[in-house]
Amino acid sequence: MDLIEWAQSPWGRQIPIHVSWSLLWVSAIGGLVFLIVHAIYVRYWAKPVTAAADSSTLDTARIPERVARHSLGARLFHGIMALAMFALLLTAFLPKVGVRFAWVTYHWIAGIVLTISVIYHIIHASFWLDFWSIWPNNEDMEDASRRVSRALGQSAPPPRKFAKYPLENKLYHLVVTLAGLAVIGTGVFMMKRVHTPFLTRNPYLFSDMTWGWMYVLHGLAGIGFIALVTIHIYFAIRPEKLFITKSMIFGWMSREHYLEHYDPRRWPAAEQVSAAVRPESKKATA
Amino acid sequence: MAVIHDVIPAFELFQPTTVDDALGLLGRQGEKSWVLAGGLDSFDWFKDRIKRPDVVIDLSQIKELRGVRTVDDGLEIGAMTTLTEVVRHPIVREKYSLLPNAAESAASPQIRNQGTIGGNVSQDARCWYYRGGWPCYRAGGNICYADTPTGLNREHAILDADRCVAVNPSDTAPALIALDAKMVIRTPRGERVVNAEDYFIGPAIDITRMTILRPGDLLTAIRIPSTWAGAQFYFEKVRDRSVWDFALVNVAAALVTSGSTIERIRLAVNGVAAHPVRLKGVEAAVLGKPRNEETAELAGQLAIRGAQPLQYNGYKVPLMRNLVKRAIRDVAA
């Protein structure tokens, strides 16, 4: 199976034209295999999670009943981005599997929505959120090493509880960032190939070779999103992760979940005044 | 790139004698097979060595696909009926003269003797970039060479272009739409009957196909209901030369009038988009109006709404407008 489809340009050069569409099945099946294997592993082999005691001397009474996790802006971004992503995937790949409809206009409109939402997210995360909280750091690597060692039966100190985002979240975000920037970066230029109200069409903006690689990159990243979205949905609906999913919907998680899974030193919540905290809760924690 | 050769590449030839056998072969051979009707479109592809099917399924030996039959509500024309047979058939000439007029305008007498009505409505685009083997959208690539600042697009689309600007070249297609014909399609899942106007698809829906036929499907017949039998018809085709040429624009109309008032009308044009275009807006606008110069002018103006000419085909806009105008004004009583 070829990864890329090639053609001969009018000038006799071999040029890539797009990624092989059979790869979308590889991505879809790969995503399904991952979640099946993971589910079996968790069900039959995974050891109970043990974490080191909190490194802070925490007055738990100062932690609100509802620990604010995602601001309204962040949740709106996530929802809009998810809708745009679903629209992009459906409009891109349903025609490839035989569902025929006029997809191009819907696709670029969804692409614009995704682009604007990502620009908003970058600005919001850079200036209003803890920008570095989503990027892997040395502590994450050290804890990952400990967890792998312990899973393999070797002796290692217990890993610390998580910061705001576990390493898995951070790695997923990193991959999605790369794939997202790839589809957005190429997609913006690809809009010069179709008629839109915003851009003057110019198919000669790049050479055939450059356009070809752009289509290949767009296709590869897009196909990659099939597996990425499948895996994301799988983790979102796993029972032990539902409290995280709910926090993306409602903006907060309970004090119990917070204390059970997160290290207040790495993700301090004691000082925050949650907008989600009810007046009686405030009184209770005062 | 296209290089004309004397000998076409080798393929395995099957000549089934029944539709069931043909469908069985199509099912077994899948996308590597090619359905051959009259061969006028197919042999171009083969000789240019752009399409290289492993298997060719020739329908010429299937008798049930040939001939014109009278059915309860009109006529049924087998997909393998030649254009000449359609043109000469007495009932077709008497009751549905729009169709023979359109069929007779196709190509040349020799080609009409060989070409079939099923092939005529299912033929591929004639854009020379596409036919020349260039890796355009329609060929599975990522560009339309005709829709570029230097592209030669005099014959291309002014309506409904979506990345690809090729046009449908069929002469019989708009006539069949005007006659409210039904296309009978046999698929692996059974028989399917669709309206002629739904048989054709544009690049927005599927940029690599001209019709709804999928691999394994077979157009077996075209049914023409009696609804429009004996109506007033108009067909006109404008082309660069009088014979053996594709339409720059053609128009087909079927009207029923009461006095001079238009009571019913169906109107379609081809050569302006990747699919024949039924002008529903025009039909609605002229319904109930007198068939005169004013109504014809209105029809022409409405017809070209939304037209987006390319660099070299701006002439198609007034051409289409005037053909539609004439279809309303000059239709034979």
Interface residues (C-beta under 8 A of the other chain):
Chain A: E5 A7 Q8 S9 P10 G12 I15 I17 H18 P95 G98 R100 F101 A102 W103 V104 R193 V194 H195 R201 P203 Y204 D208 W211 G212 Y215
Chain B: M1 W134 P135 A139 G140 G141 N142 I143 C144 Y145 D147 T148 P149 A161 D162 R163 I201 A204 I205 D206 R214
